[in-house]
């Protein structure tokens, strides 16, 4: 499960980086939303499994913003800002969600 989460998060990070750097056309927005939502849902599950409730709430918020069921309700500028913030959160997710050294040594 952890490797699947890492792979999907990496794919979402690359796609968001492309969206931020190159400004993907609106035709691709649905695909970006689906991939980002799937990655965020996997991160919600991983956050809950490691006891990180705040991380789960943050990534659940990302699911709410990027849900593919809505049409684009934000301006292009605000969408770019959301993409950038989400990109930063996905890039930092391995650090945010890793088990602490105390928890890891107690599990042994």
N, C-alpha and C positions, 0 to 999 in steps of 0.2 A: 504494500500500500504506500509506503514511504517513497519508494522509487517511482511509482506512478504519479504521486503528488509532485515530486521534483521534476519529472519530465513535463507534465502538463503546465506547471508553473513556469518552467523554462520556455516552453512554446509561447505561453501567454506573455511573458516578459519580452521575448523577441518581437512578437506581433505589436505589442504596445510601443516598443522602441521604434519600430518602423512607422507606426501611426504618428508618434510624436515628431520624429525626425523628418519624415517624408510627407506627412499629411495625406494619409490614405483617402481615396475618394469615398463618398458616402455609400456607394454600392457595396463596399466591404464592411460597413459598420455593423451589419447584422452578424457577419462571421466573427468579427472582433468581439462583439457582445457575447456571443455563445461561448467562445473559447475563454474569455475572461471570467464569465460566470461559472463555467465548469471548474476552472482553476481555483476560483475563490471558494466554491463549495467544498472542494477537496481540502483547502486550507482551513475551512471552518471545522471539518471533521477532524483534521489533524490537531487543530488548536484545542478542541474539546477533549481529544484523547490524551493530550499532554497536560490538561488542566489549565490551559490559558484562556480563561473566559473572555478577557478583554480582547485578545487576538481574534477569538471567534466572532465577537460582536463587530469588530472592525471589518473583517472579511465578509461578514453577513451584510454589512452596509454596502460593500462593493458589489455584492450580488444584487442588492436593491437598485443601485445606480445603473449597473450594466445589464439589467434584465433584458433579454431580447424580445420580450413580449410588448414592450412599449416602443413607440416611434421616438425618434430623437426629439426630446423635449427641451434640450439645452442648446444654447448658442454654440457656434463653432469654437469660439475662444474658451468658453467654460468647459466644453468637451475636451479641448486640448489640455486644460489645466487638470481635469479629472484623470485623463490618460497619464499625465506626468506623475501625479500623486500616486495613482495605482501602480504605475511602473516602479516607483520607489519602494512601495510597500511589498510588491512581489519580489523585488531584488533583495530586500532586507528580510524576507520571510524565513530563510534558513537560520538566520541569527536570532530572530524574534521567537521562533518556535522550537529551538533546540532545548533539550532537557538540560537543566543545570547540572553542574558537576556533583553537587550534593545528592540530587535525585538519582543520577546515573550510578553513583557509587552505592547508594542505598538499595538499588534494584539488584545489584550483584549478589 
